[in-house]
Amino acid sequence: MIEFFSHYPFLLNALLASILVSISAGVIGALVVSSKSVFLTGGVAHGTFGGVGIALFFGFSTMLGAALSAVFMALIMGWVKLRYKDSLDSYIAALWAMGMAIGVICMDLSQGYGKDLSSYLFGSIIAVSTEDLWYIGIFDAFLILIITIFYREILGIFYDFEFCQLKGIWVKTLSMLSFVLIALGVVMSMSVAGLILVISILSIPAYIAGFFSSSLRSQMALSSLLSLVLMWSGFALSYGYDLSIGPCVVLVSVFALFWVLSFRYFRGKA
């Protein structure tokens, strides 16, 4: 096995990336589904396309460019949610369109980067570099640390924001921190499915896990495990039929969701 990976180091990187991404996708997915922020996730994902384009234009890491733009987007959206909650979807749509426009313009201005942008749109986990693995690993460690320390507070602001505010919990700071974590989690998950399909990677495993979990913590753990299983299943489908990895992972995830929903429906009818 070691000799096999020594001949194909990119496969080892892909294996490690799938494990690391499943951790962030599971935790962030549970937060997204529980807080009903799936549309926000889509806005962040497409908005980061501008950061990828800028990174390629100036010649630095695309993951760093995406992460910086994701944090910028998250801070704006967090501020809008706190100040103009009823108009949040309009602001998300505007930032979504702006990010895509900036990314396309940078792609036009950059020569020879069409393939890189395509992989970021649709995902290419076999192209994950060792540097990217370090980024994802550090983020996972930071994410687990924050969730461990502030689990009760984060749980509270997701389910009863006003009550937590009355109790004197610093809800605004934690809300902004949650938005930033979600945004960075989106960036990490893009290595599997790309920004176009990343919503399904974050939402479907967490949604399925919600059926079998009694707490947010157990939902995070089960969602991470499901993310890993669905990713590996997508890899197998991709390898077997010589297809793109990202869409295969998404199709397997959607099939699993339909299977669970059907099972629950017919079980209820029995």
N, C-alpha and C positions, 0 to 999 in steps of 0.2 A: 504493500500500500504506500509506504514512504517513497519507495523507488518510483512508483507510478506518479505521485505528485511532484517528485523532483523533475520528471520529464515534462510535466504539464503544470507549471506553477500557477498559471492563471486559473486552473480548476480549484486549486487549494484556496486561492483568494476568493473565488466565487463561493466556495463552501463556507469559509469564515464569514464572508459578507452576509450570506443568507442567515447565519446564526445571529450575527450582531444586529442585522436589520429586523429580524423577527422580534427581538427584544424591544427595540424602539417602536416598531409598528404596533406591537401588542399593547404597550403601555399608552402610547399616544392615541391609538385607535379607540381604546376604552374611554379615554378622556373626551375624544371627539364625539363618539356615539352618545355617551352619557350627558354631555352638555348640549347635544343637538347642534353641533357646529360643523356638520359635514360640508355645507356650502362654503363656509369660511375656509375650510381645508382646500377646496377647489380654487378659491381665490388666491390663497397663498401659493399653491402649486404653480398656477399659471403666471402669477406675478413674478415668481422667481426666474422665469424665462428671461426677463430683462437682465437680471444679474448674471445669468449664464452668458448671454450675449456680450455684456460689458467685459466679463472676464476673458472671453475669447478674443475680443477686440484689443484689450490691453496686454494679453499674454500671461495671465496668472490663473491659478487653479479655478476650474469651473465650480467645484463644490464650495470653495470659499466664496466665490461670487454669488452663488445661489444662497448660501447661508446668510451672508450680509444683507442681501435683498429681502430674504425671508424675515429676518429680524426687523428690518425697516418696515415691511408690510405688517408684521404682527403688532408692532408698537402703534402704528396708525390705526389698525382695526381695533385694537384694544381700547385706544382712546375714544374712537367713534362709538364703540359699544357702551362705554361708560357715559358718554355725553349725549349721543344721538342714537339710542338703541333702536328706535323705530325705523331709522333710515339706514341701518347697517348693510342690508342687502344691496342698496344702491351704491354705497361706497365700495363694497366688495367688487361689484360689477365694474366700476370705474377703474379700480386698481388692477383688476384682472386684465382689462383691455389695455391699460397703459403698459403693464409689464410685458404682455405679448407684443405690443407695438415696438417697444424699445428693443426687445430681443430680435425681432425680424429686421429692424433697421441695422442693428449691429451685425447681424448675419449678412446683410447686403454689403456692409462696409468691410467685412472680414473675408479674406480669400482663403479657400481651402479648408474651411471648418464646417462644411455642410454635414459631413459624416458625424462629427462630434455632437453637433446640435441634434441630429436625428436620433442618436443614441440617448440623448438626454430627454427627448420627447417621448420615446417609446421604451427606454430602458435597455441596459446592456450590462448585466451583472458580471459577465465573464470578462468585461473590460475594467472592472474595479481594480484600482492600483493599491499598493501597500500603503501609500500615503492616505488614501481614502479610508482604508480599514482603520488606521489610527484615528482619523476624525470620527468615524462612527463609534469606535470603541470608547473614546473619551466622552463623547456625547452620551452613550449608554450609561457610563459610570456616573456622570453628572445627573442624568435623568433619574436614575434609581436613588441617588443620594437625596435629591430634592423631594421626590415622592415619599421616601421613607421619613424624612424630617417633617414635611408639611402635609402628610396624608389626610389627617382629620380636617385641616383647614381647607384644603383643596376640595375634599369631598363636600364640605359644608357650603362653599361658595357655588358649587355646581348645582346643588339641590335646593338651597335656600339662601340666596344672596342677601336679601333684606335682613333676615334674622341674624346672619353673621355680621352684617354691618352694625346692627343694634348692639351686638355683643362686644363690639370694639375690635373685632378682628380686622387687620389691615387688608381688606378685601380688594382694594384697587391695585395694590402692589402685587398681590397673589394672582389677581386676574391677568395683569400684564405679563407676569412671569409664566402663567399657564399658556397665554397666547404665544409667547416666544418659544416655549418648549414644543408646542404643537407645530409651529412654523419650522423649527429645526428638525423635528421628527418627520415632517413632510419631505424635507431635503434628503434626509438619510434614506427614506423609503424610495426615492426616485431612482436609485441605482438598480432597482428590480424592475419596475414597470414604467418609469419615466413619468413626466409631469401629467401627461394626458390620462394615464390609467391609475395614478397613485391613489386616487380617492377610494377605489375598490380595495386596494391593498390595506388601507387603514380602516375602512369601515366594515367590510364584510366579515373578516374573522372576529372583530370585536362584537359585531351584531349577533353572530352565531353564538359566541361565548356568553353573551348576555342571557340567552335562554337557559343556560346551565349553571349560572353563577348567582350566588346570594349576596355578593358584595362587590364593590369596585375593585378591591385588591384581587379577589379570585378571578374576576373578569379579565383583569390585566394579564394574570398568569396564564389563563386558558387561551386568551387571545394570542399571546406570544407563541404558545405551542402550536395553535392552529395555523398561525402565519407561517411557521417553519414547515409544517406538513404540507400546506397548500403550495408553498414555494417549491419544495422538492418535487411535488407531484407535477407542477407546471414545468419544471426542468426536465422531468422524464418525458412528458408529452412533447416538449420542444425538441429534445434529442431524438425521440423516436420518429418524428415526422419532419424533422429539419425545418422547424418553424421558429419565429421570434419568441424569445423567452417571456417578455413582459405580457403580451396578449395571452399566451398560454396559461400563465399564472392567474390572470384575471378570469379566463374562461373556467378554469378548474374551481376558482373561488365562487363564481356565480353558480356553477353546477352544485357545489357543496351547499350553498345557501338554499337553492331550490329543493334539494334533497331533504334538508333539515325542516324547511317549511312544510313540505309535503308529508313528511313523517309525523310532524306535530299535528297537521290537519287530520290525517286519517286516524291517528291515535285518538284524537278528540272525538272523532265520529264513531269510533268503535265502542 
